[in-house]
């Protein structure tokens, strides 16, 4: 967008939060149409007399007109042309370009045949045909529509500053060598007597003069040498006249081709790696934003579905909630793709006490966790949950073992008292046993009133 001025943000109507024209499916469809249009332009260029190209041109024109209408209907004309800036008017150049291309297409395909332009000059028709090539500029919209391509363009912008300095150094080196080689080789100042060269190395001298006859020719020759394109055709004639020139060509190719090109490759690789890292970071932030928006959506949906206001959601309220289309559309926009059947299964899984009700925390936490992908934090959470369960189980088992040992000890004591009671009072063993038990057991203490 190009900033051209300021406006009152109240003059611009608000944009709807969600629409099909802002969705990934619609963007992908338009991207496919743009690429398909490129192949049609290719066909028109090589076989312009086929009727199929006219039919496809009209079909693509209708698609692009419908796209513009949908976008204007969704955003409003002012926002479509001047952007969404708060108090700042930003011209959306891609939208303006789309309108120009569509206007030229309507004029060329629909209006000119209706009003009859058979008598029009060939220059006007050729000019309109040339303007139709503006359709090729739609390809650049792909960089705006797809984040991966936008990241690539951003990386190119970041590396251009370093590239320019590398190209300046490389150009100054080649330019300096071109001036020197024009004197030494093109003018023959370092090759020996002219008569001897024409007699002994006439063909080599002719090729060398063609390659290094003036500074522009020398520049182009050294550029070809940098790309190592047929470098032997350039080097062999010179080496034939003077073998010592081998050292120059080895040095030049090593520096200009290997070293400088390697530096360019290293810079490009570093910038691309940085761009990839930034893209992943942006994707992570976007996923976190969608996750937080999903949690907020779940809370609002819970409050709206809780018809009786008791703070819990029963199966009937949950079923009524997920039967609404806007709920599923909003979940898809937030990256959650769950069918009604999957939501019912999630309900059954989250209702661990089988009470038929979920609290707001159970509802929000459960569904938001299901929305997340399996990550290291989930594995760690499961690991620590298992450890907590293991420790709790071990503690309960130790308590049970201690109580069992206490019961065994108590039983042994009662048995010993029983034996002693038989020796002391064999006539009334039951009474003695009862008294012994009352003296040692907790319930006996209660009966005694202790």
C-alpha positions in Angstrom: 0.0 0.0 0.0 1.1 3.6 -0.8 0.3 6.2 1.9 -1.1 9.3 0.3 -2.9 11.1 3.1 -5.0 10.9 6.2 -8.7 10.5 6.8 -11.1 10.2 9.7 -11.3 6.5 10.6 -15.0 7.0 11.4 -15.6 7.8 7.7 -14.6 4.2 6.8 -17.1 1.5 7.5 -15.9 -1.4 9.5 -14.9 -4.7 7.8 -16.7 -7.9 8.7 -14.5 -10.1 10.8 -14.8 -13.1 8.5 -15.8 -13.7 4.9 -15.2 -16.3 2.2 -13.2 -13.8 0.2 -10.6 -13.6 3.0 -10.4 -17.4 3.3 -7.5 -19.6 2.2 -9.7 -21.6 -0.2 -10.8 -18.5 -2.1 -7.2 -17.2 -2.2 -6.0 -20.5 -3.6 -8.7 -20.5 -6.2 -7.7 -17.0 -7.4 -4.1 -18.1 -7.4 -5.0 -21.1 -9.7 -6.9 -18.8 -12.0 -4.0 -16.4 -12.3 -1.5 -19.2 -13.1 -4.0 -20.6 -15.6 -4.3 -17.2 -17.2 -0.6 -17.2 -17.7 -0.8 -20.4 -19.8 -3.6 -18.8 -21.9 -1.4 -15.8 -22.6 1.3 -18.3 -23.7 -1.1 -20.0 -26.1 -2.3 -16.7 -27.5 1.3 -15.7 -28.2 2.2 -18.8 -30.2 -1.3 -19.6 -31.7 -3.3 -16.3 -31.7 -5.9 -17.4 -34.2 -7.5 -20.2 -32.1 -11.0 -19.5 -30.9 -10.5 -21.2 -27.6 -8.2 -18.4 -26.3 -11.1 -15.8 -26.8 -13.5 -18.1 -24.9 -11.0 -18.6 -22.0 -10.2 -14.8 -22.0 -13.9 -14.0 -21.5 -14.2 -16.7 -18.8 -11.2 -15.3 -16.9 -12.5 -11.8 -17.2 -15.8 -12.7 -15.7 -14.0 -14.5 -12.8 -11.9 -11.4 -12.1 -14.9 -9.1 -12.3 -16.8 -11.3 -9.8 -13.7 -11.3 -7.5 -13.6 -7.5 -7.5 -17.3 -7.2 -6.8 -17.1 -9.7 -3.9 -14.1 -7.9 -2.4 -15.8 -4.5 -2.7 -19.0 -5.9 -1.3 -17.0 -7.3 1.7 -14.7 -4.4 2.4 -16.5 -1.4 0.9 -15.2 0.6 -2.0 -13.3 3.0 0.1 -11.5 0.3 2.0 -10.9 -1.7 -1.1 -9.1 1.2 -2.8 -7.6 3.1 0.2 -6.9 0.3 2.7 -7.7 -0.2 6.3 -5.3 2.3 7.9 -6.5 4.0 11.1 -6.6 7.7 10.0 -4.2 7.0 7.1 -5.2 6.6 3.5 -3.1 3.9 1.9 -3.6 3.3 -1.8 -3.9 -0.5 -2.4 -1.9 -0.6 -5.6 -2.7 -4.2 -6.4 -6.4 -3.5 -6.2 -6.0 -0.4 -8.4 -4.0 -2.5 -10.9 -6.7 -5.2 -10.9 -9.3 -2.6 -11.7 -7.2 -1.2 -14.6 -6.5 -4.6 -16.0 -10.2 -5.6 -15.8 -11.2 -2.2 -17.4 -8.8 -2.8 -20.3 -10.1 -6.4 -20.7 -13.8 -5.1 -20.8 -12.8 -2.5 -23.4 -10.9 -4.9 -25.6 -13.1 -8.0 -25.4 -16.6 -6.6 -25.0 -16.9 -2.9 -25.9 -14.7 -2.7 -29.0 -16.5 -5.5 -30.9 -19.9 -4.0 -30.0 -19.1 -0.5 -31.3 -17.3 -1.9 -34.3 -13.6 -1.1 -34.5 -12.8 -2.7 -37.8 -11.8 0.7 -39.2 -9.6 1.5 -36.3 -5.9 2.0 -37.0 -3.6 -0.9 -36.5 -1.6 1.1 -34.0 -4.6 1.5 -31.6 -5.4 -2.2 -31.8 -1.8 -3.1 -31.2 -1.7 -0.7 -28.3 -4.7 -2.4 -26.7 -3.3 -5.8 -27.3 -0.1 -4.7 -25.6 -2.1 -3.3 -22.6 -3.6 -6.8 -22.3 -0.2 -8.0 -21.4 -0.6 -6.2 -18.1 -2.4 -9.4 -17.1 1.1 -10.8 -16.6 1.5 -8.4 -13.6 -1.2 -10.4 -11.8 1.5 -13.0 -11.2 3.0 -10.7 -8.6 -0.2 -11.0 -6.6 0.8 -14.5 -5.7 3.6 -13.1 -3.6 1.0 -11.2 -1.6 -1.6 -14.0 -1.4 0.8 -16.7 -0.1 2.9 -16.1 3.1 5.7 -18.4 1.9 6.3 -16.3 -1.2 6.0 -13.1 0.7 8.7 -14.3 3.1 10.9 -15.1 0.0 10.4 -11.6 -1.4 11.2 -10.2 2.1 14.5 -12.2 2.2 15.4 -10.9 -1.3 14.8 -7.3 -0.1 17.0 -7.9 3.0 19.9 -9.3 0.9 19.8 -6.7 -1.8 21.9 -4.2 0.1 24.7 -6.7 0.6 24.4 -7.9 -3.0 24.8 -4.4 -4.3 28.1 -3.9 -2.5 29.3 -7.3 -3.7 28.3 -6.4 -7.3 30.1 -3.1 -7.0 33.3 -4.7 -5.9 33.0 -7.3 -8.6 32.2 -4.7 -11.3 35.1 -2.4 -10.2 37.5 -5.4 -10.4 36.2 -6.5 -13.8 36.2 -2.9 -15.1 39.8 -2.3 -14.0 40.9 -5.6 -15.6 39.0 -4.7 -18.8 40.9 -1.4 -19.2 44.3 -3.1 -18.5 43.5 -6.1 -20.9 42.4 -3.7 -23.7 45.8 -2.2 -23.6 47.8 -5.3 -23.1 45.9 -7.8 -25.3 43.5 -5.8 -27.5 46.2 -3.3 -28.5 48.9 -5.9 -28.4 51.2 -4.0 -26.0 52.1 -7.2 -24.0 52.1 -9.7 -26.9 55.2 -8.8 -28.9 55.8 -7.3 -32.3 52.7 -7.0 -34.4 54.3 -8.4 -37.6 55.5 -11.5 -35.9 52.1 -12.1 -34.3 50.3 -11.7 -37.6 52.8 -14.2 -39.2 52.9 -16.8 -36.4 49.6 -16.5 -34.6 47.3 -14.8 -37.0 44.1 -16.6 -36.0 44.8 -16.3 -32.2 45.5 -12.6 -32.6 42.3 -12.1 -34.5 40.2 -13.8 -31.8 42.0 -11.9 -29.1 41.3 -8.6 -30.9 37.6 -9.5 -31.1 37.5 -10.3 -27.3 39.6 -7.4 -26.1 39.5 -4.8 -28.9 37.9 -2.1 -26.7 36.7 -1.7 -23.1 33.1 -2.7 -23.7 34.2 -5.9 -25.5 36.7 -6.6 -22.7 34.0 -6.1 -20.1 31.6 -8.5 -21.8 34.4 -11.0 -22.3 35.4 -10.9 -18.7 31.8 -11.3 -17.7 31.6 -14.5 -19.8 34.8 -15.5 -18.1 33.2 -15.0 -14.7 30.4 -17.3 -15.6 33.0 -19.9 -16.9 31.0 -20.0 -20.2 33.4 -21.2 -22.9 36.3 -19.8 -21.0 38.7 -21.9 -23.0 37.7 -20.1 -26.3 38.8 -16.9 -24.6 41.9 -18.1 -22.8 43.5 -20.5 -25.4 44.3 -17.9 -28.1 46.0 -15.7 -25.5 47.9 -18.6 -24.0 49.0 -19.7 -27.5 50.7 -16.4 -28.0 52.1 -16.2 -24.4 51.9 -19.2 -22.0 52.5 -16.9 -19.0 48.9 -15.6 -19.3 47.7 -18.9 -17.8 48.5 -17.4 -14.4 46.1 -14.4 -15.0 43.2 -16.6 -16.1 43.7 -18.9 -13.1 43.7 -15.9 -10.7 40.8 -14.2 -12.4 38.5 -17.3 -12.4 39.5 -18.1 -8.8 38.6 -14.6 -7.6 35.8 -13.4 -9.8 34.0 -16.7 -10.3 34.7 -19.0 -7.4 35.3 -16.5 -4.5 32.8 -13.8 -5.3 30.1 -16.2 -6.4 30.6 -18.2 -3.3 30.2 -15.0 -1.2 26.9 -14.3 -3.0 25.7 -17.8 -2.4 26.7 -17.6 1.3 24.8 -14.3 1.7 21.8 -15.7 0.0 21.8 -18.8 2.1 22.2 -16.9 5.3 19.3 -14.5 4.4 17.1 -17.4 3.4 17.7 -19.2 6.6 16.9 -16.1 8.6 13.7 -15.6 6.5 12.7 -19.2 7.2 13.3 -18.7 10.9 11.2 -15.5 10.9 8.5 -17.2 8.9 8.3 -20.0 11.5 8.3 -17.5 14.3 5.4 -15.6 12.6 3.5 -18.9 12.1 4.0 -19.7 15.8 2.6 -16.3 16.8 -0.3 -16.7 14.4 -1.1 -20.2 15.9 -0.9 -18.7 19.4 -3.2 -15.9 18.4 -5.7 -18.4 16.9 -5.4 -20.5 20.1 -6.2 -17.6 22.3 -9.1 -16.5 20.1 -10.4 -20.1 20.2 -10.3 -20.1 24.0 -12.2 -16.8 24.1 -14.7 -18.2 21.5 -15.3 -21.3 23.7 -15.9 -19.2 26.8 -18.4 -17.0 25.0 -20.1 -20.0 23.4 -20.4 -21.7 26.8 -22.0 -18.6 28.4 -24.4 -18.3 25.4 -25.3 -22.0 25.5 -25.8 -22.1 29.3 -29.5 -21.3 29.0 -30.4 -21.9 32.7 -27.4 -20.0 33.9 -26.3 -22.7 36.4 -22.6 -22.5 35.4 -22.6 -26.0 33.8 -23.4 -27.3 30.3 -25.5 -30.3 30.0 -25.8 -32.6 26.9 -28.9 -30.8 25.6 -27.3 -27.4 25.8 -24.1 -28.7 24.2 -26.1 -30.4 21.3 -28.0 -27.2 20.7 -24.7 -25.3 20.6 -22.9 -27.5 18.1 -25.9 -27.7 15.8 -25.5 -24.1 14.8 -23.6 -23.5 11.6 -21.9 -20.3 12.7 -20.1 -22.3 15.4 -18.6 -24.7 12.9 -17.7 -21.8 10.5 -16.0 -19.9 13.3 -14.1 -23.0 14.5 -12.8 -23.6 10.9 -11.6 -20.0 10.7 -9.7 -20.6 13.9 -8.1 -23.7 12.5 -10.2 -26.3 14.3 -11.7 -28.9 12.0 -13.9 -31.2 14.1 -17.2 -32.7 12.9 -20.4 -32.9 15.1 -19.7 -36.6 15.7 -16.1 -35.8 16.9 -17.5 -33.1 19.2 -19.9 -35.6 20.8 -17.1 -38.0 21.3 -15.0 -35.2 22.9 -18.0 -34.5 25.2 -18.1 -38.1 26.4 -14.3 -38.1 26.9 -14.3 -34.9 28.9 -17.3 -36.0 31.1 -15.0 -38.2 33.2 -17.5 -38.5 36.1 -20.4 -39.3 33.7 -22.5 -36.7 35.3 -23.8 -35.5 31.9 -22.6 -31.9 32.7 -19.4 -29.9 32.1 -18.2 -26.9 34.0 -16.8 -24.0 32.1 -13.2 -24.9 33.0 -13.7 -28.5 31.9 -15.3 -27.4 28.6 -12.7 -24.7 27.7 -9.6 -26.6 28.9 -10.7 -29.9 27.4 -11.6 -28.6 23.9 -8.7 -26.3 23.7 -6.3 -29.1 24.6 -7.9 -31.3 21.9 -7.3 -28.5 19.4 -3.6 -28.5 20.0 -1.3 -30.8 18.2 0.9 -33.4 20.0 3.9 -31.6 21.3 6.7 -32.1 23.8 4.8 -30.2 26.5 2.0 -32.8 26.2 4.4 -35.7 26.6 6.0 -34.0 29.6 2.5 -33.3 31.1 1.6 -37.0 30.7 4.9 -38.1 32.2 4.5 -35.9 35.3 0.9 -36.9 35.6 1.9 -40.6 35.7 4.6 -39.8 38.3 2.0 -38.0 40.5 -0.4 -41.0 40.1 2.5 -43.4 40.9 3.5 -41.5 44.0 -0.1 -41.3 45.2 -0.7 -45.0 44.6 2.6 -45.9 46.4 1.6 -43.8 49.4 -1.9 -45.4 49.5 -0.3 -48.9 49.3 2.0 -48.0 52.2 -0.9 -46.8 54.2 -2.8 -50.0 53.5 0.2 -52.2 54.4 0.6 -50.3 57.7 -3.0 -50.8 58.5 -2.8 -54.5 57.7 0.2 -54.9 59.9 -1.6 -53.1 62.7 -4.6 -55.4 62.3 -2.3 -58.5 62.4 -0.6 -57.2 65.5 -3.9 -56.4 67.1 -5.2 -59.9 66.2 -2.1 -61.5 67.8 -2.6 -59.5 70.9 -6.2 -60.6 71.2 -5.2 -64.2 70.6 -2.6 -64.0 73.4 -5.2 -62.4 75.8 -7.6 -65.1 74.9 -5.1 -67.8 75.8 -4.3 -66.1 79.1 -8.0 -65.7 79.8 -8.5 -69.5 79.5 -5.8 -70.1 82.1 -7.2 -67.5 84.5 -10.9 -68.1 84.2 -11.8 -71.2 82.3 -15.4 -71.1 83.5 -16.3 -67.8 81.7 -14.1 -67.6 78.6 -16.5 -65.4 76.6 -16.7 -62.8 79.3 -12.9 -62.7 79.7 -12.4 -62.5 76.0 -14.9 -59.6 75.8 -13.2 -57.7 78.6 -9.8 -58.2 77.0 -11.0 -57.0 73.7 -12.6 -54.0 75.4 -9.3 -53.1 77.0 -7.2 -53.2 73.8 -9.4 -52.1 70.9 -10.4 -48.6 69.9 -14.2 -49.5 69.9 -13.7 -50.8 73.5 -12.2 -47.5 74.5 -15.3 -45.8 73.2 -17.5 -48.2 75.2 -15.6 -47.4 78.3 -16.0 -43.7 77.7 -12.3 -43.0 77.5 
